[in-house]
């Protein structure tokens, strides 16, 4: 590559790091703080052999294998081995999401905002912005890896060692960087940041589902899923460094394709062809609601299909999760077939209740993304023509809120519905679909409250609206891992998801349903009041 193609790459890298210091710091604080705090508690939680035996039995069940991956540690078990089994897949998901955020932000989003054209107007090489984005990704993930390893060393869990601590940290760094390169490639294919983000999460979701299915059916095939490489590190056991080598090699290969694709396209254009539009706009585009819905249509379709497929994937293992006779034939002889069938149903419903948390949190994401775009679209100047018309702020605000509500409600519904249809089909003595759909009704108010909190931040603190992501992130941690970390009830109820009982295992608490729905309506109204009484964001 000629020198003119890469000139000022170092300067741009330093500029990106200085500009992004706050989001970088928040991501580092969240990831490293979570890992260090969790590691510091494990000796207390799993300090006895009885506690270790209990959690190891749980982690070896098909349900937990699908969530966290197989537990491959050999006895005598240690808190460090349990920590690695519980945290590696989950932290890999968080680090991958962080890398997607920075990769799309510093490439396709810069082009959408017109910033890249201003940068390229100076003595900057054509490939320099992409090189700077790649170097920033590498530096951020290295910081995550090094600080995580130091946090694990500081925690000093029983059974941990220096090699395992650094393998954990550097494995996360390589995993995050690899997924960052996937997003850089998606940014070359898509024609806007919406498409790049959707494609990146589509890749992440497909690879995660592939890992889940192979872990339950045949762990040898997990090598082919890419996501499963993070499990093969065998931390605090064999300490296998090969997956890190594979991650870096794949990242280099993807980067090569990315730079080639970047050289073949124009600024603001994507390699994937855009479908030509109609010569005359439909009457359905006569208002802001239809416009917002049209803009979000592709992203919405991807999210809905992804949630439904995720639900189908998890539901497909219900028959395996609840097959206690096969797992323990003695139980069938002692309790009898009828009693074991009842126990099977309880196990499956408890598993479904855990999965419902995932669907509620993930279903909140497309709704939040849509509502947050009210300010980002305004800041980019895309709403100036609408503001110039006789369109009230109430109508514009309600349009974004309405599309966000459709996104969130449909995403949650299809996720639970996919789980219900596939789950009942995989069971010998199936549950009713309506029983499993309790999860949708139960968690719907929580999704609405999260959207209400987002609306308040959009209206009141538009430049700090990204703080709304703390709610689903903490929700995943407190409820998805809270039981493993022995969190108290009040800590789980710091998020709206924590007020919902374990549906579909339990009955729907209609009192909670109605007061949370009312709270969501009040928050949405407060968000509108704040939005209507503040100045528009500067372009």
N, C-alpha and C positions, 0 to 999 in steps of 0.2 A: 504494500500500500504506500503511495507516495506521501512525502512529508506534508504536502499541502492538504492531504485528506485528513490528517490527524493533528494539525497544528492547534495549539491552545487547549489540548485535551486536559493537561494537568491543571490549568487555570480553571477550566469549567468544573473539574472534579472538586477543587477547593471551594468554588462558588456554590455548588450544589450542597456540599456538606455544611457550609455556613448558613445557607438559606434554610436547610431542613433540620437544623439542630434541635428544634423543639419536638417535632414528631419522632425524630430518631431517639431523643432522650426518653420520651414517653414509652415508646416500644421497648427500649432497653430496660427501663424501670419495671415495666409490666412483666416481661419475659423472665429477666434475671431475678426479679423480686419473687415471682411465683415459684421459680425453681428452688431458690434458696430457702424461702419460707417453708415450702413443702418438705424439702430435704431435712430441715431442722426439726420437723415434727415426727418423722418416721420412726426414729428410735423410741419415742414415747408411745406412739400408736402401736407399733409392731415389735415391741421390745421383749415379748415373751414368746415361747415356742407355741403355746396354744393359740395366740393371736396370729402368728405366722402360718400355722397349719390351717386355720380357718380362712384366711385371705388367699392362701395358695389354692385351696379347694375351690374357692369362688373364681379365681382367675383362670382356672383350668376348665371351667364350664364353657360350653359353646357360645353362650351369650357374651361372656366377657372376652372370649377369644375374638369374636367379631368386632368388638369395640376397641380392644387394646392390643390384639395380636396374641400369639401363643406364648404361654409361660414355659420357657425352656431351661430355667435354672435347675441345677441339681442340688439335692440335699447335702449338707444341712443348709436350710434356707436362711437368708439374712434380710434385714430391712432394706439394704441397698439393692438386692436382687428384685424385691417387690417394687421398689421405687422405679427401677429401670423398666419393669414390665408395665407399670401403670402410666408412666409419664412419657415414654419415648414417642409413641405414635401420636399422642395428644399434643405434645410440644412441637413435634414435626409439623402438625397441621397449623399451629399458631405461627410458627416461623415461616411457613410457606405463604400464609396470608399476608404477613408483613412484607415479604419480598414482592408479592404481586402488587401490593399497594405502592411501593416505591418504584417498581419497574414501570408500571403504567403511568404513574404521576410524572416521572421525569422523561417520558418519551411521548406517548400519544396525547396525554393531557396538555403537554407543552405545545404541541402542534395545534390542538384544538383552540387553545387560548391565543394563538398567534405569537407566542413568545419565541418559538424556535426560529421563525422568520426574522425577527429582530436580531437574534443571536447570530444567525447565519449571514446577516448583512454586514457583519464585521469580519475581521481577518481570522475566521474560525474555519477549520477544515470541515468538509461535508460529513465525515464520520465522527468528528470530535464529540458532539453531544451524545451520541450512542456510546462511545467509549467512556465518557464521563459517567453516564448512567450505569454502565457495567461496573466501573471501578467503585462507584459509591455503593452499589449492591454488594460487591465483594468486601468492602471495608465494614459495612454495617453488619453483615453476617459474621465476619471475623470477630467483631466486637462482641456480638451475641455469644459466639462460641467461647471466646477467651473468658469473658466475664462469667458465663455459666459454669465453666470448669472451675474457676476460682471460687464461685459460690458453693459448688459441691465440695470442694476441698475444705472450705471453711466450715461447712456443716458437719463433716466428719462422721457420716453414717457408718454404722456397724456393717462390715462386709465390703465397704468401698475401698478403692485403691486409686493411686494417682493415675495409672494407665486408664482405668475405667472412667474417671472424672474427665480427663482430657479427651477420651474417645467420645464421651457423651457430648461435650461441648463442641468439638470439631465436627462430629457427625451432624449435629444440628446446623452448624455453619455451612457444611457442604450441601446438606439437604435443602436449606433455604436458598442458597445461591443457585442450585440446580433449578428449582422452581422459578426463581427470578429470571433465569435465562429463557424458560418456557414463556414467561409473560413478555419478555422483550421480543420474542419471535411473534407472539400473538399481536403485539403492537404494530408489527410490520404488515400483518395480514389484514387487520381490521381497519376500517376507515375512520374510526373515532374512538374515544376513550371508553364509551359505553360498551362498544363491541369488544374492545381489547380486554376489558375487565370480565365481561361475560364469558369470552372464550377461555380466559385464564382459569376462571373458577370451574368451567366445564371440564377442562383437562384435569384439574385437581380432583373434582368430584368423581370422574370416571376412574382415575387411578386409585382413589381411596376405596371405591366400591369393589374394584377388581381385587385389591388387597384383602378386603373383608371376606369376599367369597372364597378366595384361595386359602386363606387362613383357616376357614371352617372346614373346607373340603380336603385340601391337600397342600400342606405348607411348602412342599418342594416347589410348587408352581408359583409361589409368592415371589421368587426371584425374577419372574417375568413381568411383574406389575410395576416396577420402578419404585412405587411408594413403599413396597415391602422391604426395600434395601435398608431402610432405617431400623427395621426389626433385626436384620441379620448381623447387626453390629455385635450382638450378644454381649452387652455391657455387663461388667462385673462377673463375667463368666469366662468365655473363650477370648473376649476382647478382639473381635475380628475387624481388621482395618481395611479389608478388601472392598466393602461397600462404599467407603469414602473415595477410594480410587475410581470405582465405577461411576459414582456421582460426578466427580470432577471431569472424567473423560466424556461423559454424556453432556455435561455443561459446556465443555469446549466445542464438542461437535455441534450442539445447538447454536452456540455463539457464531460459529463459522457460517451456518445457514442464515442466521439473523443478519450478519453484516453483508452477506451476499444479497439478501432480500432488500436490505436498506439501500444498497447501491442501485437497485433496479427500479425504485419507485420514486415518485415525486413527493415533495413535502405536502402534508395533509391528505395524501391519497393512500389507500390500502391496496394490497395485492389481490385480496378477494374482490371479485367484481360486484359492483353495486347494481341492483336491479333498476332499470330505468323507470322513472315515475310516470304517472298519467299526465296527459296533456292538460286536463282540467281536473282541479281538485274536487274531491267528493264533498257533498253537502255536509257530511259528517265531520268535516274539518272546519266547520263554521264557528267553532267556539274554542276556548282554551282547554276545556276538558278533553275534547277529541284530539286536539293537538298534542297534549301531554301524553295521552294514551297511545297515540300513533308513534310518538318518539320512544316510548317505553315498550312498544309491542314486542320487538325482537328479544329484548332482555327479559321481558315477562315470560315469553314462551320458553326460553332456555331455562329459567328458574323453575317454572312449573313442571316441565318435563324432567328436570334434574331431581326435584323433590319427589315426584311420583316414582321415578326409577329407584331413588334411594329407599323409599318406602317399600317398594316391591322387593328390593334386594334384602332388606332386613326381615321382611315378612317371610321370605323363602326359607329362612332357617328356623322358623317357629317349630316345625316338626322335629328338628334335631334338638333344639333347646329344651323342649318339653318331654323328650323321650326318656323318662326316668327308668322305665323298665329295662331299656337297653343299657343304660349307664350303670344300673344297679339291680340285677335280677333278683337278689335276695329281698329287696323291698317289695317286689310284686308278691313274693311268697308270704311275707309276713303281714302286709297290709291288705292284700287282695287287689284284684284288678280295678274295681270301682274306686277304691281309696286312692290308688296310684293315679288314676285318670283325673281325679279332683286335684291331686297335688300337681299334676302336669299343667292343668289349667291355671293354677295359682302361679306357677313358675313363669308361664308364658305371659300372663297378665302383668306380672311384676316387671318382666323384661320389656313389655310394651309400654309400661308406665315410664321406664327409663328412656326409651326411645322417643316418647312423646316430648320430653324436654328438648331433645335434639331438634325435632321438627318445629317446635315452638320458637326456638332460638333462630334456627336457620330460616324459618318462615318470616321472621321479623326483618331479616337483612334486606330483601328486595324492597320491602315497604319503606324502610329507613332510607335506602339509597334514593328512591324516588322522591321522598319528601325533602331530603337534603339538597336535591338539585334545584329547588326553588331559589335558593341563594346562589348556588354555583352558576346556574343559567343566567341569573340576574347580573352576577359579577362579570360574566363573559360578554355581556351586552346583547344576549340573544332575546331578551324580553323587552327591549326598547320599543320595538314596533307594536307590541301588545300594550305597553304603557301609554303609547301615543294615541291609542284608540279609546273608545268609551268602554273600557273594561275595568271594572272596579277591583280593588285589591281583594275584596271578599270573594269575588268570582274566581280570580286567579288562584288565591290560596286554597279555596275549596276544591278547585280542579286538581291540584297536586295532592291534596289530602285524599280525595276520592279515588284517584288512581293508586295511591299508596295503600289505601284500605283494600282495594281489589287485589293488589299484589299480595299483601300479607294474608288475607283471608283465604284466597285460592291456594297459595303456597302451603299453608298449614293444612288445609283440607285435603289436597292431593297427596301430600306426604303421608298423612294418616290413612287416607283411603287406599293408597298403594300398599301400605303395610297390612291393612285389613283384608284386602282381596287376596294378596299373595299368601298371607299367614293362614287364612282359613283354608286355602287350597292345599297347603302343605301339611295340614294336620289330619290325623286319623279321626279324631273326635273334635271337629272344628268349633271354634267360638262363633258367635253371630257377628256379622259386620257391624251391626248397630252397637253392640257392646264395645267394640274397639273404637268406634267413632265417638265414644264419650271423651276420648282424648282431645278431639277437635273442639268440642263444645267447652270442655274444661279449661283448655289453654287459650281459647280465643280472647277472653278479656285481658289476659296477660300481654298478648301481642298488641292489643289496642292501647293498653297503658304505656307500653314501650313507645308506640307511635306518638302518643300524647306527650310524653317527655321529650321526644325528638322535636315535636312541633313547638314546644315552649322554648327550646334552645334555638330553633330556627328563627323564631320571632324576637326573642329577647337578646340572645348572644350569638348573632349570625357568624361572627368570626371565630367563635369557640364551639360551633355546632358539632364538631368532630368528637367532643366530649360525650356525646350521646352513645358512642360505641362502647363506652365503659359498661353500660347496662347489659347488653347481650354477652359481652366477654365475661363479666363477673357472674352472669347467670349460668354460663357453661361451667365455670370453675366451681361455683358454690353448690350446684345441684348435680352436675355430672360427676364431679370428683369429691363433693362435700362429704358424702358418706365414707369415702375411703380416708379422708383427712380428719374425720370425726368433728366436723364443724357444728357448732351449736345451732339451734333452730333460728335464733334471731339473726345470725349471720346469713342464713339462707334466705330470710325474708327481707333482706336489703334490696332484693331484686323482685320485680313483679311476678316472675315465674315461681318464686318461692312461696307464694300465697295459695297456689293451686295444690289440692291434694292429689294423691297418686291415682289419677284416672288413667286408664280404664279399670284398674284393679279395684278402686273404690267408686262409690257413687259420686255424682256431680254435686258440689256444694252450691246450691242455687243462690244462697245469700251472698257468698263470695262472688259468684258470677255477676250479680246485679250491681253490687257496690263498686266492683272494679270497672264494669262497663260505664257506670255513671262517672267514676273518676276519670276515665279516658275521655269522655265527652267534655268534662270541665277543662281538662288539660288542653284539648284541641281548641276550645274557645279562648282560653288564655293565650295560646299560641297565636291565634288570629288577632286578638286585641293588641298584643305586642308588635306583630307584623304590621298592622294597620296604622300604628302610631309611631313608627320609626321612619327615618329617611331610607330611601333606596340605596343599595350598595353601589359604590363607585365602580365604574368599569375601568 
